[in-house]
Amino acid sequence: MKPFSHTNRTHILQQLTNAHYDVIVVGGGITGTGIALDAASRGLKTLLIEMQDFAAGTSSRSTKLVHGGLRYLKQLEVKLVADVGKERAIVYENAPHVTHPEWMLLPFYKSGTFGKRSTSFGLQVYDFLAGVKKSERRKMLTKEEVLTHEPLLNEEGLIGGGEYVEYRTDDARLTIEVAKKAYEQGADLINYTKVTGFLYDKQGKVNGVKLVDQLTDESSNAHGTIVVNAGGPWVEQVMDLDEKVEGNKLLLTKGVHLVFDRSVLPLHQPIYFDTPDGRMIFAIPRNGKTYVGTTDTVYEADLKNPKMTNEDKEYLLRAITTMFPKAFVGMNDVESTWAGVRPLIQEEGKGTSEISRKDEVWESSTGLLTIAGGKLTGYRKMAEEITDIISKKLKVQGVKVGPCVTKNLRLSGGEFNRSRDYRAYVEDRAKELTKLGLSFQDGLNIASMYGTNTNQVAQLVSRVNPSSQLPLAIQLTLLYAIEYEMAITPVDYFMRRTGAIFFDIHWVEKWKKDVISYMKEVLDWSSEQTNQYSEELEARLADAKG
């Protein structure tokens, strides 16, 4: 893989004036990067622009599941369940290093939303709609079997349970791997660059964007035949730079999550349960931690840094103590938190938990295309849908466009012949990495995170600084993030390239000063930049601590 770094970012910005793109995508979350990948892999000259870091918005703050949306069956969203259910397997096959199948337990209680018969039937329909393979189809459990699986569950009123397979993911890393694959396919992608307006031709049609580099404050323009707004929670703000499409509106909702050490809440598998007010919550074990979320509440505050309130925490803690009374979990047990904003298509008369997660494509009279709504799981299908629209428009103008190939296109790091080859590969690479001086556990961590890009990580051993206080494993992953994943700030590394702010906050506290010093040297920061990025990291740590 060719380097995907800040150097490439600078080069792209410098040559924008002389370039013309078939497609310009505004927004570097999973939807935008998915569109960039689809368009570039069809042979279209593509530019993606993100005002923050890739995945800095919703795409690093979800429940981190590539799941089929079982609860949408209750709302008769049959097509949505069928589409995203099938997409789970595609995402897994194309990126087994960031997507992992796990058996989800759904306990049901006398007073709960799910009953024994309705759960059995619902899971059976779910298996059928999602095209679930035989080995992953639902299992029904007795009360005794449920408690054997998860002895911490509340026994009072417990009737039984169901098990079905869902896919745990790292949403930010999935987005980064999609971005890197788009770059491999020829797309230009730049982060920390904000769209401030649009360019128009003589007929009043959008034919480009006005940009400001957020790192240097330098302005520039980029020209393109088609411009797509994939701004997630910011889509309406981007539309306001052009014109509002009447009749379409977003409803922003906030989801929140709490993280505990596994010793505090030692679950054996993910659990999906309902609360007395009808909301659904996940409790998911991950790498020595357990995280619990989410809630759906209307959100109208800061989009860049949504925060968890004490009320949010207390709500989740009440749900946890009700479902797991033997765990004795309290406020002081919370290690870290995160909050994220979901952009939903507003539907009159429906509550936040009832609104469909379907996506919609809007087009203004100026030709600006906007895609809104949708789910992480369906990102590839959403990208295919809007790139088909783009392709038809470009073909009319004589542009040659290939077919969609993303269904079988392995993402960066996921270039395995078969997804089941991943486990053996990780073990083998971990053993090889010990020859560099890494521990076997560090080798496992690196190989499992980077997949088939592990050898590139290892090759950076010639670049490490022997006088640095940082351990070899951190130097390697940090250099890789800078050189091959366009990480520019410490928050990029700690939050979106490793997820450590959420899942290993004590590790971040331990190494933050050394990481900042290392990045200052590699990226040649000024004292002002160093202070700015240090303050930003402290602010994100404070948010995570709640």
C-alpha positions as CSV (number, residue, x, y, z in Angstrom):
1,M,0.0,0.0,0.0
2,K,1.3,3.4,-0.9
3,P,1.6,5.9,2.0
4,F,-1.5,7.7,3.0
5,S,-0.1,10.5,5.2
6,H,-0.1,14.2,5.9
7,T,2.4,14.6,3.1
8,N,-0.2,13.3,0.6
9,R,-2.8,15.6,2.2
10,T,-0.6,18.6,1.5
11,H,0.1,17.5,-2.1
12,I,-3.6,17.1,-2.8
13,L,-4.4,20.6,-1.5
14,Q,-1.6,22.1,-3.6
15,Q,-2.8,20.6,-6.8
16,L,-6.6,21.2,-6.4
17,T,-6.6,24.3,-8.6
18,N,-5.5,22.3,-11.6
19,A,-7.6,19.3,-11.0
20,H,-11.2,18.4,-12.0
21,Y,-13.0,15.6,-10.4
22,D,-16.0,13.5,-11.5
23,V,-17.2,13.3,-7.9
24,I,-16.6,15.5,-4.8
25,V,-17.8,14.0,-1.6
26,V,-18.3,16.2,1.5
27,G,-18.0,14.2,4.7
28,G,-15.4,11.7,5.9
29,G,-17.5,9.3,8.0
30,I,-18.5,5.8,7.0
31,T,-21.1,7.0,4.4
32,G,-18.7,9.5,2.7
33,T,-15.7,7.1,2.6
34,G,-18.0,4.4,1.4
35,I,-19.1,6.6,-1.5
36,A,-15.5,7.5,-2.3
37,L,-14.6,3.9,-2.4
38,D,-17.5,2.9,-4.7
39,A,-16.9,5.8,-7.0
40,A,-13.1,5.4,-7.3
41,S,-13.5,1.6,-7.8
42,R,-15.8,2.3,-10.8
43,G,-13.0,4.4,-12.3
44,L,-14.3,7.9,-11.4
45,K,-11.9,10.6,-10.4
46,T,-13.0,11.2,-6.8
47,L,-12.2,13.8,-4.0
48,L,-13.4,13.4,-0.4
49,I,-13.3,16.4,2.0
50,E,-13.6,16.1,5.8
51,M,-13.6,19.1,8.1
52,Q,-12.4,17.1,11.1
53,D,-10.6,13.8,11.1
54,F,-12.0,10.8,9.3
55,A,-14.7,9.2,11.4
56,A,-14.6,12.1,14.0
57,G,-18.4,12.4,14.1
58,T,-21.0,9.6,14.3
59,S,-18.7,7.0,12.8
60,S,-16.5,6.8,15.9
61,R,-19.3,7.1,18.4
62,S,-21.8,4.3,17.6
63,T,-22.5,1.2,19.6
64,K,-19.8,-0.5,17.4
65,L,-22.0,-3.2,16.0
66,V,-22.5,-4.2,12.4
67,H,-26.0,-5.5,13.2
68,G,-29.2,-6.2,11.4
69,G,-31.6,-4.2,13.5
70,L,-33.7,-6.9,15.0
71,R,-35.9,-4.4,16.8
72,Y,-37.0,-2.8,13.5
73,L,-39.1,-6.0,12.8
74,K,-41.4,-4.7,15.5
75,Q,-41.9,-1.6,13.3
76,L,-42.5,-3.7,10.2
77,E,-39.3,-2.4,8.6
78,V,-39.0,-5.6,6.7
79,K,-36.9,-4.3,3.7
80,L,-34.5,-2.5,6.1
81,V,-33.9,-5.6,8.1
82,A,-33.4,-7.7,5.0
83,D,-31.0,-5.3,3.4
84,V,-28.8,-4.5,6.4
85,G,-29.0,-8.2,7.6
86,K,-27.4,-9.4,4.4
87,E,-24.9,-6.5,4.5
88,R,-23.5,-7.8,7.8
89,A,-22.0,-10.9,6.1
90,I,-20.5,-8.7,3.3
91,V,-18.8,-6.3,5.7
92,Y,-17.4,-9.3,7.6
93,E,-16.1,-11.1,4.6
94,N,-14.4,-7.9,3.3
95,A,-12.9,-6.9,6.7
96,P,-12.6,-9.8,9.2
97,H,-9.9,-7.9,11.1
98,V,-12.4,-5.2,12.2
99,T,-15.7,-7.2,12.2
100,H,-16.2,-10.2,14.5
101,P,-19.2,-12.5,14.7
102,E,-20.5,-13.1,18.3
103,W,-23.5,-14.8,19.8
104,M,-25.9,-12.1,21.2
105,L,-28.1,-13.1,24.1
106,L,-31.7,-11.7,24.3
107,P,-33.2,-12.6,27.6
108,F,-37.0,-12.2,28.0
109,Y,-39.0,-11.5,31.1
110,K,-42.7,-11.7,32.1
111,S,-43.1,-7.9,32.0
112,G,-40.6,-7.3,29.1
113,T,-41.1,-6.3,25.5
114,F,-40.2,-9.7,24.1
115,G,-42.1,-12.8,24.9
116,K,-41.1,-16.4,24.3
117,R,-43.2,-17.1,21.2
118,S,-42.8,-13.6,19.7
119,T,-39.0,-13.8,20.2
120,S,-38.7,-17.3,18.7
121,F,-40.8,-16.2,15.7
122,G,-39.1,-12.8,15.4
123,L,-35.6,-14.4,15.4
124,Q,-36.7,-17.0,12.8
125,V,-38.1,-14.3,10.5
126,Y,-34.8,-12.3,11.1
127,D,-32.7,-15.3,10.1
128,F,-34.8,-15.7,6.9
129,L,-34.8,-12.0,5.9
130,A,-31.1,-11.6,6.6
131,G,-30.1,-14.8,4.8
132,V,-28.3,-16.0,7.9
133,K,-26.2,-19.1,7.3
134,K,-27.2,-22.3,9.1
135,S,-24.4,-22.3,11.7
136,E,-25.5,-18.8,12.9
137,R,-29.2,-19.3,13.1
138,R,-31.1,-18.5,16.3
139,K,-31.2,-20.8,19.3
140,M,-33.9,-20.7,22.0
141,L,-32.8,-21.2,25.6
142,T,-34.6,-22.1,28.8
143,K,-34.3,-20.0,31.9
144,E,-31.7,-22.4,33.3
145,E,-29.7,-22.2,30.1
146,V,-29.8,-18.4,30.1
147,L,-28.5,-18.2,33.7
148,T,-25.7,-20.8,32.8
149,H,-24.6,-18.5,30.0
150,E,-24.9,-15.3,32.1
151,P,-25.2,-15.9,35.9
152,L,-25.2,-12.1,36.6
153,L,-28.6,-11.7,35.0
154,N,-31.6,-10.8,37.1
155,E,-33.5,-14.0,37.8
156,E,-36.8,-12.4,38.8
157,G,-39.4,-12.8,36.1
158,L,-36.9,-14.4,33.7
159,I,-38.6,-16.8,31.3
160,G,-35.9,-17.8,28.9
161,G,-33.9,-16.3,26.0
162,G,-32.8,-16.4,22.5
163,E,-29.4,-16.3,20.9
164,Y,-28.5,-15.0,17.5
165,V,-25.3,-13.9,15.8
166,E,-24.4,-10.2,15.6
167,Y,-21.1,-8.6,14.4
168,R,-19.0,-6.5,16.8
169,T,-16.8,-3.9,15.0
170,D,-14.6,-1.0,15.6
171,D,-16.5,1.7,13.8
172,A,-13.7,4.2,13.5
173,R,-11.2,1.6,12.2
174,L,-13.7,0.3,9.7
175,T,-14.1,3.9,8.4
176,I,-10.3,4.3,8.2
177,E,-9.9,1.0,6.3
178,V,-12.6,2.1,3.8
179,A,-10.8,5.4,3.4
180,K,-7.5,3.7,2.8
181,K,-9.0,1.4,0.3
182,A,-10.6,4.3,-1.5
183,Y,-7.1,5.9,-1.7
184,E,-5.7,2.7,-3.1
185,Q,-8.4,2.8,-5.8
186,G,-7.2,6.3,-6.8
187,A,-9.4,8.6,-4.7
188,D,-8.0,11.8,-3.1
189,L,-9.0,12.2,0.5
190,I,-8.2,15.1,2.8
191,N,-9.1,15.6,6.5
192,Y,-9.2,18.9,8.5
193,T,-10.5,20.8,5.5
194,K,-13.8,22.5,5.7
195,V,-16.3,23.3,2.9
196,T,-17.4,26.9,3.2
197,G,-19.4,27.3,0.1
198,F,-20.2,26.0,-3.4
199,L,-19.1,27.0,-6.9
200,Y,-21.7,27.2,-9.7
201,D,-21.6,27.1,-13.5
202,K,-23.5,29.6,-15.8
203,Q,-26.7,27.6,-15.5
204,G,-26.6,27.8,-11.7
205,K,-25.6,24.2,-11.2
206,V,-23.1,23.2,-8.5
207,N,-19.7,22.4,-10.0
208,G,-17.3,22.6,-7.1
209,V,-16.7,23.7,-3.5
210,K,-14.9,26.4,-1.6
211,L,-12.4,25.1,1.0
212,V,-10.5,26.3,4.0
213,D,-7.6,24.2,5.3
214,Q,-8.3,24.0,9.1
215,L,-4.6,23.6,9.9
216,T,-3.3,26.6,7.9
217,D,-6.4,28.7,7.3
218,E,-5.5,28.8,3.6
219,S,-8.4,28.9,1.2
220,S,-8.8,27.1,-2.1
221,N,-11.4,25.8,-4.6
222,A,-12.0,22.3,-5.9
223,H,-14.0,21.6,-9.1
224,G,-16.1,18.6,-9.9
225,T,-19.0,17.5,-12.1
226,I,-21.1,16.0,-9.2
227,V,-21.0,17.1,-5.6
228,V,-22.4,14.8,-2.8
229,N,-23.2,15.9,0.7
230,A,-22.6,13.1,3.1
231,G,-22.1,15.2,6.2
232,G,-24.0,13.0,8.6
233,P,-25.3,15.3,11.5
234,W,-24.0,18.3,9.5
235,V,-25.9,17.5,6.2
236,E,-28.4,20.4,6.8
237,Q,-25.6,22.8,7.6
238,V,-23.9,21.8,4.3
239,M,-27.3,22.2,2.5
240,D,-27.7,25.6,3.9
241,L,-24.6,26.7,2.0
242,D,-26.6,25.8,-1.1
243,E,-30.3,25.7,-0.8
244,K,-32.8,23.8,1.4
245,V,-34.7,20.9,-0.1
246,E,-38.2,21.4,1.1
247,G,-40.1,18.7,2.9
248,N,-36.9,16.9,4.2
249,K,-35.6,17.3,7.7
250,L,-33.2,15.6,10.1
251,L,-33.9,14.7,13.7
252,L,-30.7,14.5,15.7
253,T,-30.6,12.0,18.6
254,K,-27.9,11.3,21.1
255,G,-26.7,7.9,22.1
256,V,-24.5,7.3,25.1
257,H,-22.2,4.5,26.4
258,L,-20.5,3.6,29.7
259,V,-17.3,1.6,29.9
260,F,-16.3,-0.6,32.8
261,D,-13.4,-2.9,33.5
262,R,-14.4,-6.5,33.0
263,S,-13.8,-7.3,36.7
264,V,-16.7,-4.9,37.5
265,L,-19.1,-6.3,35.0
266,P,-17.8,-9.7,33.9
267,L,-20.0,-10.7,31.0
268,H,-19.4,-13.8,28.9
269,Q,-21.2,-12.6,25.7
270,P,-23.0,-9.6,24.4
271,I,-26.5,-9.1,25.8
272,Y,-29.4,-7.1,24.3
273,F,-32.1,-6.2,26.8
274,D,-35.1,-3.8,27.1
275,T,-35.8,-1.3,29.9
276,P,-39.1,-0.5,31.6
277,D,-39.6,2.5,29.3
278,G,-39.2,0.3,26.2
279,R,-35.7,1.4,25.1
280,M,-33.2,-1.3,24.1
281,I,-29.7,-1.5,25.5
282,F,-26.6,-3.5,24.6
283,A,-24.0,-4.7,27.1
284,I,-20.9,-5.9,25.2
285,P,-17.7,-7.4,26.5
286,R,-14.6,-6.2,24.5
287,N,-10.9,-6.7,25.2
288,G,-11.1,-6.8,29.0
289,K,-13.8,-4.2,29.2
290,T,-17.6,-4.1,29.1
291,Y,-19.5,-1.3,27.6
292,V,-23.2,-0.5,27.9
293,G,-25.4,1.7,25.8
294,T,-27.4,3.3,24.3
295,T,-30.2,5.7,24.7
296,D,-32.2,7.7,22.2
297,T,-32.8,11.3,23.2
298,V,-33.3,14.4,21.0
299,Y,-30.1,16.4,20.7
300,E,-29.7,20.1,19.8
301,A,-26.3,21.0,21.3
302,D,-22.6,20.9,20.0
303,L,-22.2,18.4,17.2
304,K,-18.5,18.2,17.3
305,N,-18.2,17.1,20.9
306,P,-21.5,15.7,22.2
307,K,-21.3,15.1,26.0
308,M,-22.8,12.6,28.4
309,T,-24.8,14.2,31.2
310,N,-25.3,12.9,34.7
311,E,-28.8,12.2,33.8
312,D,-27.6,9.9,30.9
313,K,-25.2,8.1,33.3
314,E,-27.8,7.6,35.9
315,Y,-30.3,6.2,33.4
316,L,-27.8,3.6,32.2
317,L,-26.7,2.7,35.7
318,R,-30.3,2.1,36.7
319,A,-30.7,-0.1,33.7
320,I,-27.5,-2.0,34.6
321,T,-28.4,-2.5,38.2
322,T,-31.9,-3.7,37.3
323,M,-30.5,-6.2,34.7
324,F,-27.4,-7.3,36.6
325,P,-28.2,-6.8,40.3
326,K,-25.4,-9.1,41.5
327,A,-22.7,-6.9,39.9
328,F,-23.2,-4.0,42.3
329,V,-22.1,-1.5,39.6
330,G,-21.9,2.2,40.7
331,M,-20.9,5.6,39.4
332,N,-17.3,5.2,40.6
333,D,-16.9,2.1,38.5
334,V,-17.3,4.0,35.2
335,E,-13.8,4.2,33.5
336,S,-14.8,6.1,30.4
337,T,-17.8,7.3,28.4
338,W,-18.7,8.4,25.0
339,A,-21.7,10.1,23.3
340,G,-22.6,10.2,19.7
341,V,-25.2,12.0,17.5
342,R,-27.3,10.0,15.1
343,P,-28.8,11.8,12.1
344,L,-32.3,10.3,11.5
345,I,-34.9,11.3,8.9
346,Q,-37.7,13.0,10.9
347,E,-41.1,11.3,10.8
348,E,-44.1,13.2,12.3
349,G,-45.7,11.5,15.3
350,K,-42.9,9.1,16.0
351,G,-40.6,9.0,19.0
352,T,-36.8,8.8,18.7
353,S,-36.7,5.0,19.2
354,E,-39.5,4.4,16.6
355,I,-38.0,6.4,13.7
356,S,-36.7,4.3,10.8
357,R,-33.0,4.1,10.2
358,K,-33.5,4.0,6.5
359,D,-31.5,6.4,4.3
360,E,-32.8,8.9,1.7
361,V,-31.2,10.7,-1.2
362,W,-32.3,14.4,-1.8
363,E,-31.4,16.6,-4.8
364,S,-31.5,20.3,-4.9
365,S,-32.4,22.4,-8.0
366,T,-28.7,23.2,-8.2
367,G,-27.8,19.5,-8.6
368,L,-26.3,19.0,-5.1
369,L,-26.9,15.4,-4.0
370,T,-27.5,14.8,-0.3
371,I,-27.6,11.4,1.4
372,A,-29.0,11.3,4.9
373,G,-30.0,8.7,7.6
374,G,-29.0,5.1,7.3
375,K,-27.1,2.7,9.6
376,L,-23.4,1.8,9.9
377,T,-24.2,-1.7,8.7
378,G,-25.7,-0.5,5.5
379,Y,-22.9,1.9,4.5
380,R,-21.8,-0.1,1.4
381,K,-25.4,-0.5,0.1
382,M,-26.0,3.3,0.7
383,A,-22.8,4.1,-1.3
384,E,-23.9,1.8,-4.1
385,E,-27.3,3.4,-4.2
386,I,-26.0,7.0,-4.6
387,T,-23.1,6.1,-6.8
388,D,-25.6,4.4,-9.2
389,I,-27.4,7.8,-9.4
390,I,-24.0,9.6,-10.0
391,S,-23.1,7.1,-12.7
392,K,-26.3,7.7,-14.6
393,K,-25.7,11.4,-14.5
394,L,-22.1,11.1,-15.7
395,K,-22.9,8.5,-18.4
396,V,-25.3,11.1,-20.0
397,Q,-22.3,13.4,-20.2
398,G,-20.2,10.7,-21.9
399,V,-18.1,9.7,-18.9
400,K,-17.2,6.0,-18.8
401,V,-18.3,4.4,-15.5
402,G,-17.7,0.8,-14.5
403,P,-20.1,-1.4,-12.5
404,C,-20.2,-1.6,-8.7
405,V,-17.6,-4.0,-7.4
406,T,-17.6,-3.3,-3.6
407,K,-19.6,-6.4,-2.7
408,N,-16.5,-8.5,-3.2
409,L,-13.8,-5.9,-2.7
410,R,-11.6,-6.6,0.3
411,L,-10.9,-3.5,2.5
412,S,-7.4,-2.4,3.4
413,G,-6.1,-5.0,5.9
414,G,-8.8,-7.5,5.0
415,E,-7.1,-9.1,2.0
416,F,-7.7,-12.7,3.0
417,N,-8.9,-15.4,0.7
418,R,-11.5,-16.4,3.2
419,S,-12.6,-14.6,6.4
420,R,-11.9,-17.8,8.4
421,D,-8.2,-17.4,7.5
422,Y,-7.9,-14.4,9.8
423,R,-7.5,-16.3,13.1
424,A,-4.6,-18.4,11.9
425,Y,-3.0,-15.4,10.3
426,V,-3.0,-13.4,13.5
427,E,-1.3,-16.3,15.4
428,D,1.3,-16.7,12.7
429,R,2.1,-13.0,12.5
430,A,2.3,-12.6,16.2
431,K,5.0,-15.2,16.4
432,E,6.9,-13.4,13.6
433,L,6.6,-10.1,15.3
434,T,8.3,-11.4,18.4
435,K,11.5,-11.5,16.3
436,L,11.4,-7.7,16.3
437,G,11.5,-7.6,20.1
438,L,7.8,-7.4,20.7
439,S,6.0,-9.6,23.2
440,F,3.7,-12.2,21.9
441,Q,0.7,-10.3,23.3
442,D,1.8,-7.1,21.5
443,G,2.1,-9.1,18.4
444,L,-1.4,-10.5,18.7
445,N,-2.7,-7.0,19.3
446,I,-1.0,-5.6,16.2
447,A,-1.9,-8.5,13.9
448,S,-5.5,-8.6,15.0
449,M,-5.9,-4.8,14.5
450,Y,-4.1,-4.3,11.2
451,G,-4.8,-7.7,9.5
452,T,-2.9,-8.0,6.2
453,N,-1.3,-4.6,6.8
454,T,0.7,-6.1,9.7
455,N,3.8,-6.5,7.6
456,Q,3.7,-2.8,6.7
457,V,3.6,-2.0,10.4
458,A,6.5,-4.3,11.1
459,Q,8.6,-2.7,8.3
460,L,8.5,0.6,10.2
461,V,10.9,-0.9,12.8
462,S,13.8,0.7,10.9
463,R,12.2,4.1,11.7
464,V,11.8,3.8,15.4
465,N,13.7,6.0,17.8
466,P,15.8,3.9,20.2
467,S,16.1,6.8,22.6
468,S,12.3,7.3,22.9
469,Q,10.6,6.4,26.1
470,L,7.8,4.8,24.1
471,P,7.7,1.0,23.9
472,L,8.3,-0.5,20.5
473,A,4.6,-1.5,20.0
474,I,3.5,2.1,20.5
475,Q,6.2,3.5,18.2
476,L,5.2,1.1,15.4
477,T,1.5,1.8,15.6
478,L,2.0,5.5,16.0
479,L,4.3,5.7,13.0
480,Y,1.8,3.6,11.0
481,A,-1.0,5.9,11.9
482,I,1.0,8.9,10.8
483,E,2.4,7.5,7.6
484,Y,-0.4,5.2,6.4
485,E,-3.6,6.5,8.1
486,M,-3.2,10.3,7.9
487,A,-3.2,10.8,11.6
488,I,-2.3,14.4,12.4
489,T,-3.1,14.9,16.1
490,P,-2.8,12.9,19.3
491,V,-6.6,12.6,19.4
492,D,-6.5,11.0,16.0
493,Y,-4.2,8.3,17.3
494,F,-5.7,7.8,20.8
495,M,-9.4,8.0,19.8
496,R,-9.9,6.9,16.2
497,R,-6.8,4.9,15.2
498,T,-6.6,2.8,18.4
499,G,-9.9,3.5,20.3
500,A,-7.8,3.7,23.5
501,I,-9.5,6.8,24.9
502,F,-12.7,4.8,25.1
503,F,-11.3,1.3,26.0
504,D,-8.0,1.9,27.7
505,I,-8.0,5.4,29.2
506,H,-5.4,4.6,31.8
507,W,-3.0,3.6,29.1
508,V,-3.6,6.9,27.4
509,E,-2.9,8.8,30.6
510,K,0.3,6.9,31.0
511,W,1.7,7.5,27.5
512,K,0.1,10.8,26.3
513,K,3.1,13.0,27.0
514,D,5.6,10.7,25.3
515,V,3.2,10.3,22.3
516,I,2.9,14.1,22.0
517,S,6.7,14.5,22.1
518,Y,7.1,11.8,19.5
519,M,4.5,13.3,17.1
520,K,6.1,16.8,17.6
521,E,9.4,15.5,16.4
522,V,8.0,13.4,13.5
523,L,5.6,16.1,12.3
524,D,7.8,19.1,13.1
525,W,5.2,20.9,15.2
526,S,5.7,24.4,16.5
527,S,5.3,25.1,20.2
528,E,1.9,26.6,19.5
529,Q,0.7,23.5,17.6
530,T,2.0,21.3,20.4
531,N,0.1,23.2,23.0
532,Q,-3.0,23.3,20.9
533,Y,-3.0,19.5,20.3
534,S,-2.2,18.8,23.9
535,E,-5.1,20.9,25.1
536,E,-7.4,19.1,22.6
537,L,-6.3,15.8,24.0
538,E,-6.9,16.9,27.6
539,A,-10.4,18.1,26.6
540,R,-11.3,14.7,25.0
541,L,-10.0,12.9,28.0
542,A,-12.2,15.1,30.2
543,D,-15.2,14.3,28.0
544,A,-14.5,10.6,28.2
545,K,-14.2,10.7,32.0
546,G,-17.6,12.5,32.0
